[in-house]
Amino acid sequence: MKLELRNIDKSFGEKKVLKNVTLSAEGGKAFGLLGRNGAGKTTTIRILMNVFPADKGEVLLDEKPINYDKVLFGYLPEERGLYPKKKIIDQLVYFAELKGMSHSKAVSAVDYWLDRLGMTEYRNKRLDTLSKGNQQKIQLITAVAHDPQIVILDEPFSGLDPVNAMLLKDVVKEIISKGKIVFFSSHQMNYIEEFCDSIAIINGGQVVLSGDLREIKRNYPRNRLVVRSLQNEKIASEYEGSVERGENGDIIIVLNTPEEKKSVMSKLTETYDIDEIKVYEPSLNDIFVEYAGDQI
């Protein structure tokens, strides 16, 4: 499957919220949609899900206009949207039935996911008796129980402790492995970097960067070396004026040209006790700050 948004425009009154937004995502891979608050991410997602139409442009699935009567979406919103006073099993089955499942299949699917997420003991509890993290897991079940082809996860790791975050990671990997299209929208760059093959950054309603994340990183100038050594201070002194401080006590040596890499690496390993030396690649956080740091 290949999902595309092509040349999407959207205005609300005099305010143009999206301007010629084009992006694509493929089945069996995760796609990261990034942007600061107010950049246009939510509007993009709502157009994708047919909550409201675009003023211009089209949504395509495998090169054809998407048929919303036949394609199932799963959506995990950033803000929880379940009923706090209702029993968990009742509302999960209700939402699955709204997506076209028979009652018996809905119960079976919900019980599978309750067990998968370690939530079976809460089956007949009210939602408001659960912790925030467990409520997030219940919300996730509404997004996946009906076996959708396209899954949209908006800040999915919000409120989760490390154990539950690891469990959710496994679930996301399982969904991706089944060939689903998975959309991530998150400000937690480490999760986007871990899961997503491709990204798009929206700034001021426009896509300012998109493509394969590895290729984006490879296209940055490769003229920096990250060095880790117990002799970092001596190395920094030798390369004074060309050194930046990295994380965890590492130093970053800025070369005049990328072609110097081999000779400088050889010199460092021959002269000093080097624990690690590698070409510096920007993190997704670095890239995001560069492209979305100044709101258009």
N, C-alpha and C positions, 0 to 999 in steps of 0.2 A: 504494500500500500504506500502511496505517496499523497500527502496532504499539502495543499498549497493555498496561500492567500496571495492574490495578485492585484496590485495597484489599488489597494483599499484606501478610500477616503471616508472620513466621518466628521460631521460637524454637529454641534449642539447650539442652535441659535447662531450667533455671530462667531462662536469659538470653534475653530477647526482643530479637532482632537487628533485625527490621524491623517497623514499626508503621504499618499502613494506607498503604503506599507505592502511589501512583498517579502514572503518567507516561505520555507517549505520544510516538511518533516517526513521521515520515512518510518515504515513499520519495522519493528525489531530494534529500534534505536530511540534514545531519549533526546529531546530537543529542549534547550534552555532559552526561555524568553526573559530578558533582563531589562531593567530600567528603573530609574528613581520613581518615587511616588509622584503620580501625576503625569508620567511620561506617555501613557497610553496603553499600558499592558492590559488592564482590565477591560477597556473598550475593545481591544483586539480579541481577547478571549470571548467576550460576549457576542461579537460578530461571528466568530468561528463557531460558536454554539447555537447561532441563530436566535439569540435572545432579542436582538433587533438587527435590522439590515444595514449594510453599508450604503453610503450615498453613491459610491462608485466602486467598481472592482468586483471580484468574484472569488468564491471559495470552491476549490476543485479537489476531487478525490480521484486519483489515477487519471488525470487529465480531463475529467468530466465534471460538470456542476454537481456538487454533493447533494445526494438525496437524503434529506433529514428524516424521511419516513422509514428509511431502511438502515441508516447508520446509527449505531448506539454510542452515546457519549457517557463517560463517567467523569464526574467533576467533584473534586475536593476543594471547597472554597477556603479562603484564608479565615473568614469569619464563620464560626459554626452555625448551622442552620437547622438543627434538629429540635425536637420538642422535649424540654427538660423534665416535664411531669409524666411523660408517657413511658410505658415499658419498652425496653430496648428491642425485644424480639418483635413486638407489634409494629413499631415504626420502621424497622429495617425491612420486614416483609412487605409492608405497605409501599415503601419506596421502590422495592424490586418489582412489585406488581405494576406500579405506574410505568415502569420501563418495559412492560409486556410479558413478564413471567407469569406462569400459572401459580396458584397459591402453593401447591405442593413443591414445585421447583424452587420457588422463592424461599420457602422454609429450609429446603435442603441446602441451597446455596448460602443462605445466611448462617446456618449452623456450621457449614464448612469453614467460613471465614471467621466466625467467632472462635472456633477451635484453632484455626491457623494463627490467629493473633492472641491466643491465650486469654480469651474473654468469655468462654463458655459459662463460667460461674456467675457472670453478670447478666445472663440471658433474660431473666425475668425481673431484673432490677429497673428502677427508674433512672433515666440518664443523669439527672442532677445529683445522684448519689455517688457518681464516679469522679475520679480525679480528672484534671484537665487533659493529661496525657492519654488516659483511657477513653475520654470523650473523643479525642482526636482519632483514636483507632476505630471507634464506632462510626465516626463520620467517614473514615476511609472505606468502611464496608459498604456504605451507600454508593460509593463511587465505583466499586468493582464487582459487587455481588451479581449484577445482571450481565456480566461478561461483555463489557463494551469493547468496540474496536479502537476507540480513541479515548485516552485517559488524560485528564488535565488536573495537575496537582499544583495548587496555589499555596505556597509556604507549607509543604506537607510535614516538615519536621518541627514546626512551631510547637513548643510546649512539651516536647518529648525528652525524657531522660536518656542517657547514653544506651541503656539496655533496649528500651523501646525504639530508639533511633536505629539501632542495629537490626532489630526485627523488621522495621519498615523498609530498611535498605534491602533486605532479603526479598520482601514482597515485591518491591519495585523491580528488582532484577528478574524475578519470576514473571512478572507482567511483560517486561521487555522481551524475555526469552520466548514468549508465546507469539511474538510478531506484532504486538500491539504498537500503536503510535502513542508515545508518552510525552506530554508537554509538561515541563517544569516552569514555574514562575517562583522565584525565590530571591531573597537578598543574602542568603547563606551560600556564599560562593563556593565553599568547599564541597557542598553537596552537588551543585551544578557541575563543578569540575570533575567530580567522581563519576557521575552518571552520564553526562551529556556528550554525545558525539559532535553535535553542532549547536550553535547559539545564534541569537540575534539580540542586539542591544538597541532599544528604542530610546530616543532622546527627543523631547519636544514633539512627539507624534510621528517621528521619522525613524526608519531603520538606518542607524549610522554605522553599523558593523554587523556582518552576518557571514556564516560559513562554518566549515569544519574547524573545531577548536584547536586541534593539533596543527593544522596548517596555519591558522592565525598566529599561533605561537612561533612556528618555524619562520614566519615571514618577518619577525622582529629582528633587528640587527644582532648578529651573534658575535658581538665584540666585548663581551663581559665574561669573566671567569669567577666562579664562586670557589673560594678556597677555605678549607677547614683544617686547622693545624694548631698544635700547642705553641707553635712559633708565629702565630698570626701577627703579633705586634712587631716582630722583626721584619716580617714580609711587608706589613703596612708601612713601616719606616722606609724600606727600600723603594717601594712604589708610591711614596708620598706624592700627593697631588693627583693620583689616579685611582684612589681607593675610596670605596663607599662601604658603609657598615651594613651588613645583612642581618638576618635573624639568627638567633642561637649562637651569637658570637662569630659567625662567619664574616669574611671580608669579601668584597667584590672588587676585582681589579678591572678597570675600564681600559681597554686597548685602543690604540689609534685606529687600527683596522682589524677586521675579522681574520685576516691572513696571518696575524701575529700569534694566533692561538697556539699552534703547534710548538713554536720555539719557546714561548713563555711557559707553557705547561712543562716542557722538557727541562727548562732551567729551574723551575720551582721544585720539581720532583728530584732533581739531582742535588739541589742545594739545601733543601729543607726536609724535615720529617712531615710529610703530607698525609693527612688522614683521608681527605677527599678533595678532588678538584674536578669541576665540570663546567660546561657552558651554561651561563645563566639564561633561564627562560622566564618570562614574566608570568606571574600568577594571574588567574582570572580576575582577582581583585584589582591587580595593577591595571589590567586592560579595561575593566569596568570604570575605574576612576578616570582613566585617560579619555574614554569616550562618553562618559555620562557625568563626569565631575562638574561640568558647566552646563546647566540646563539651557537648551536652545530656546 
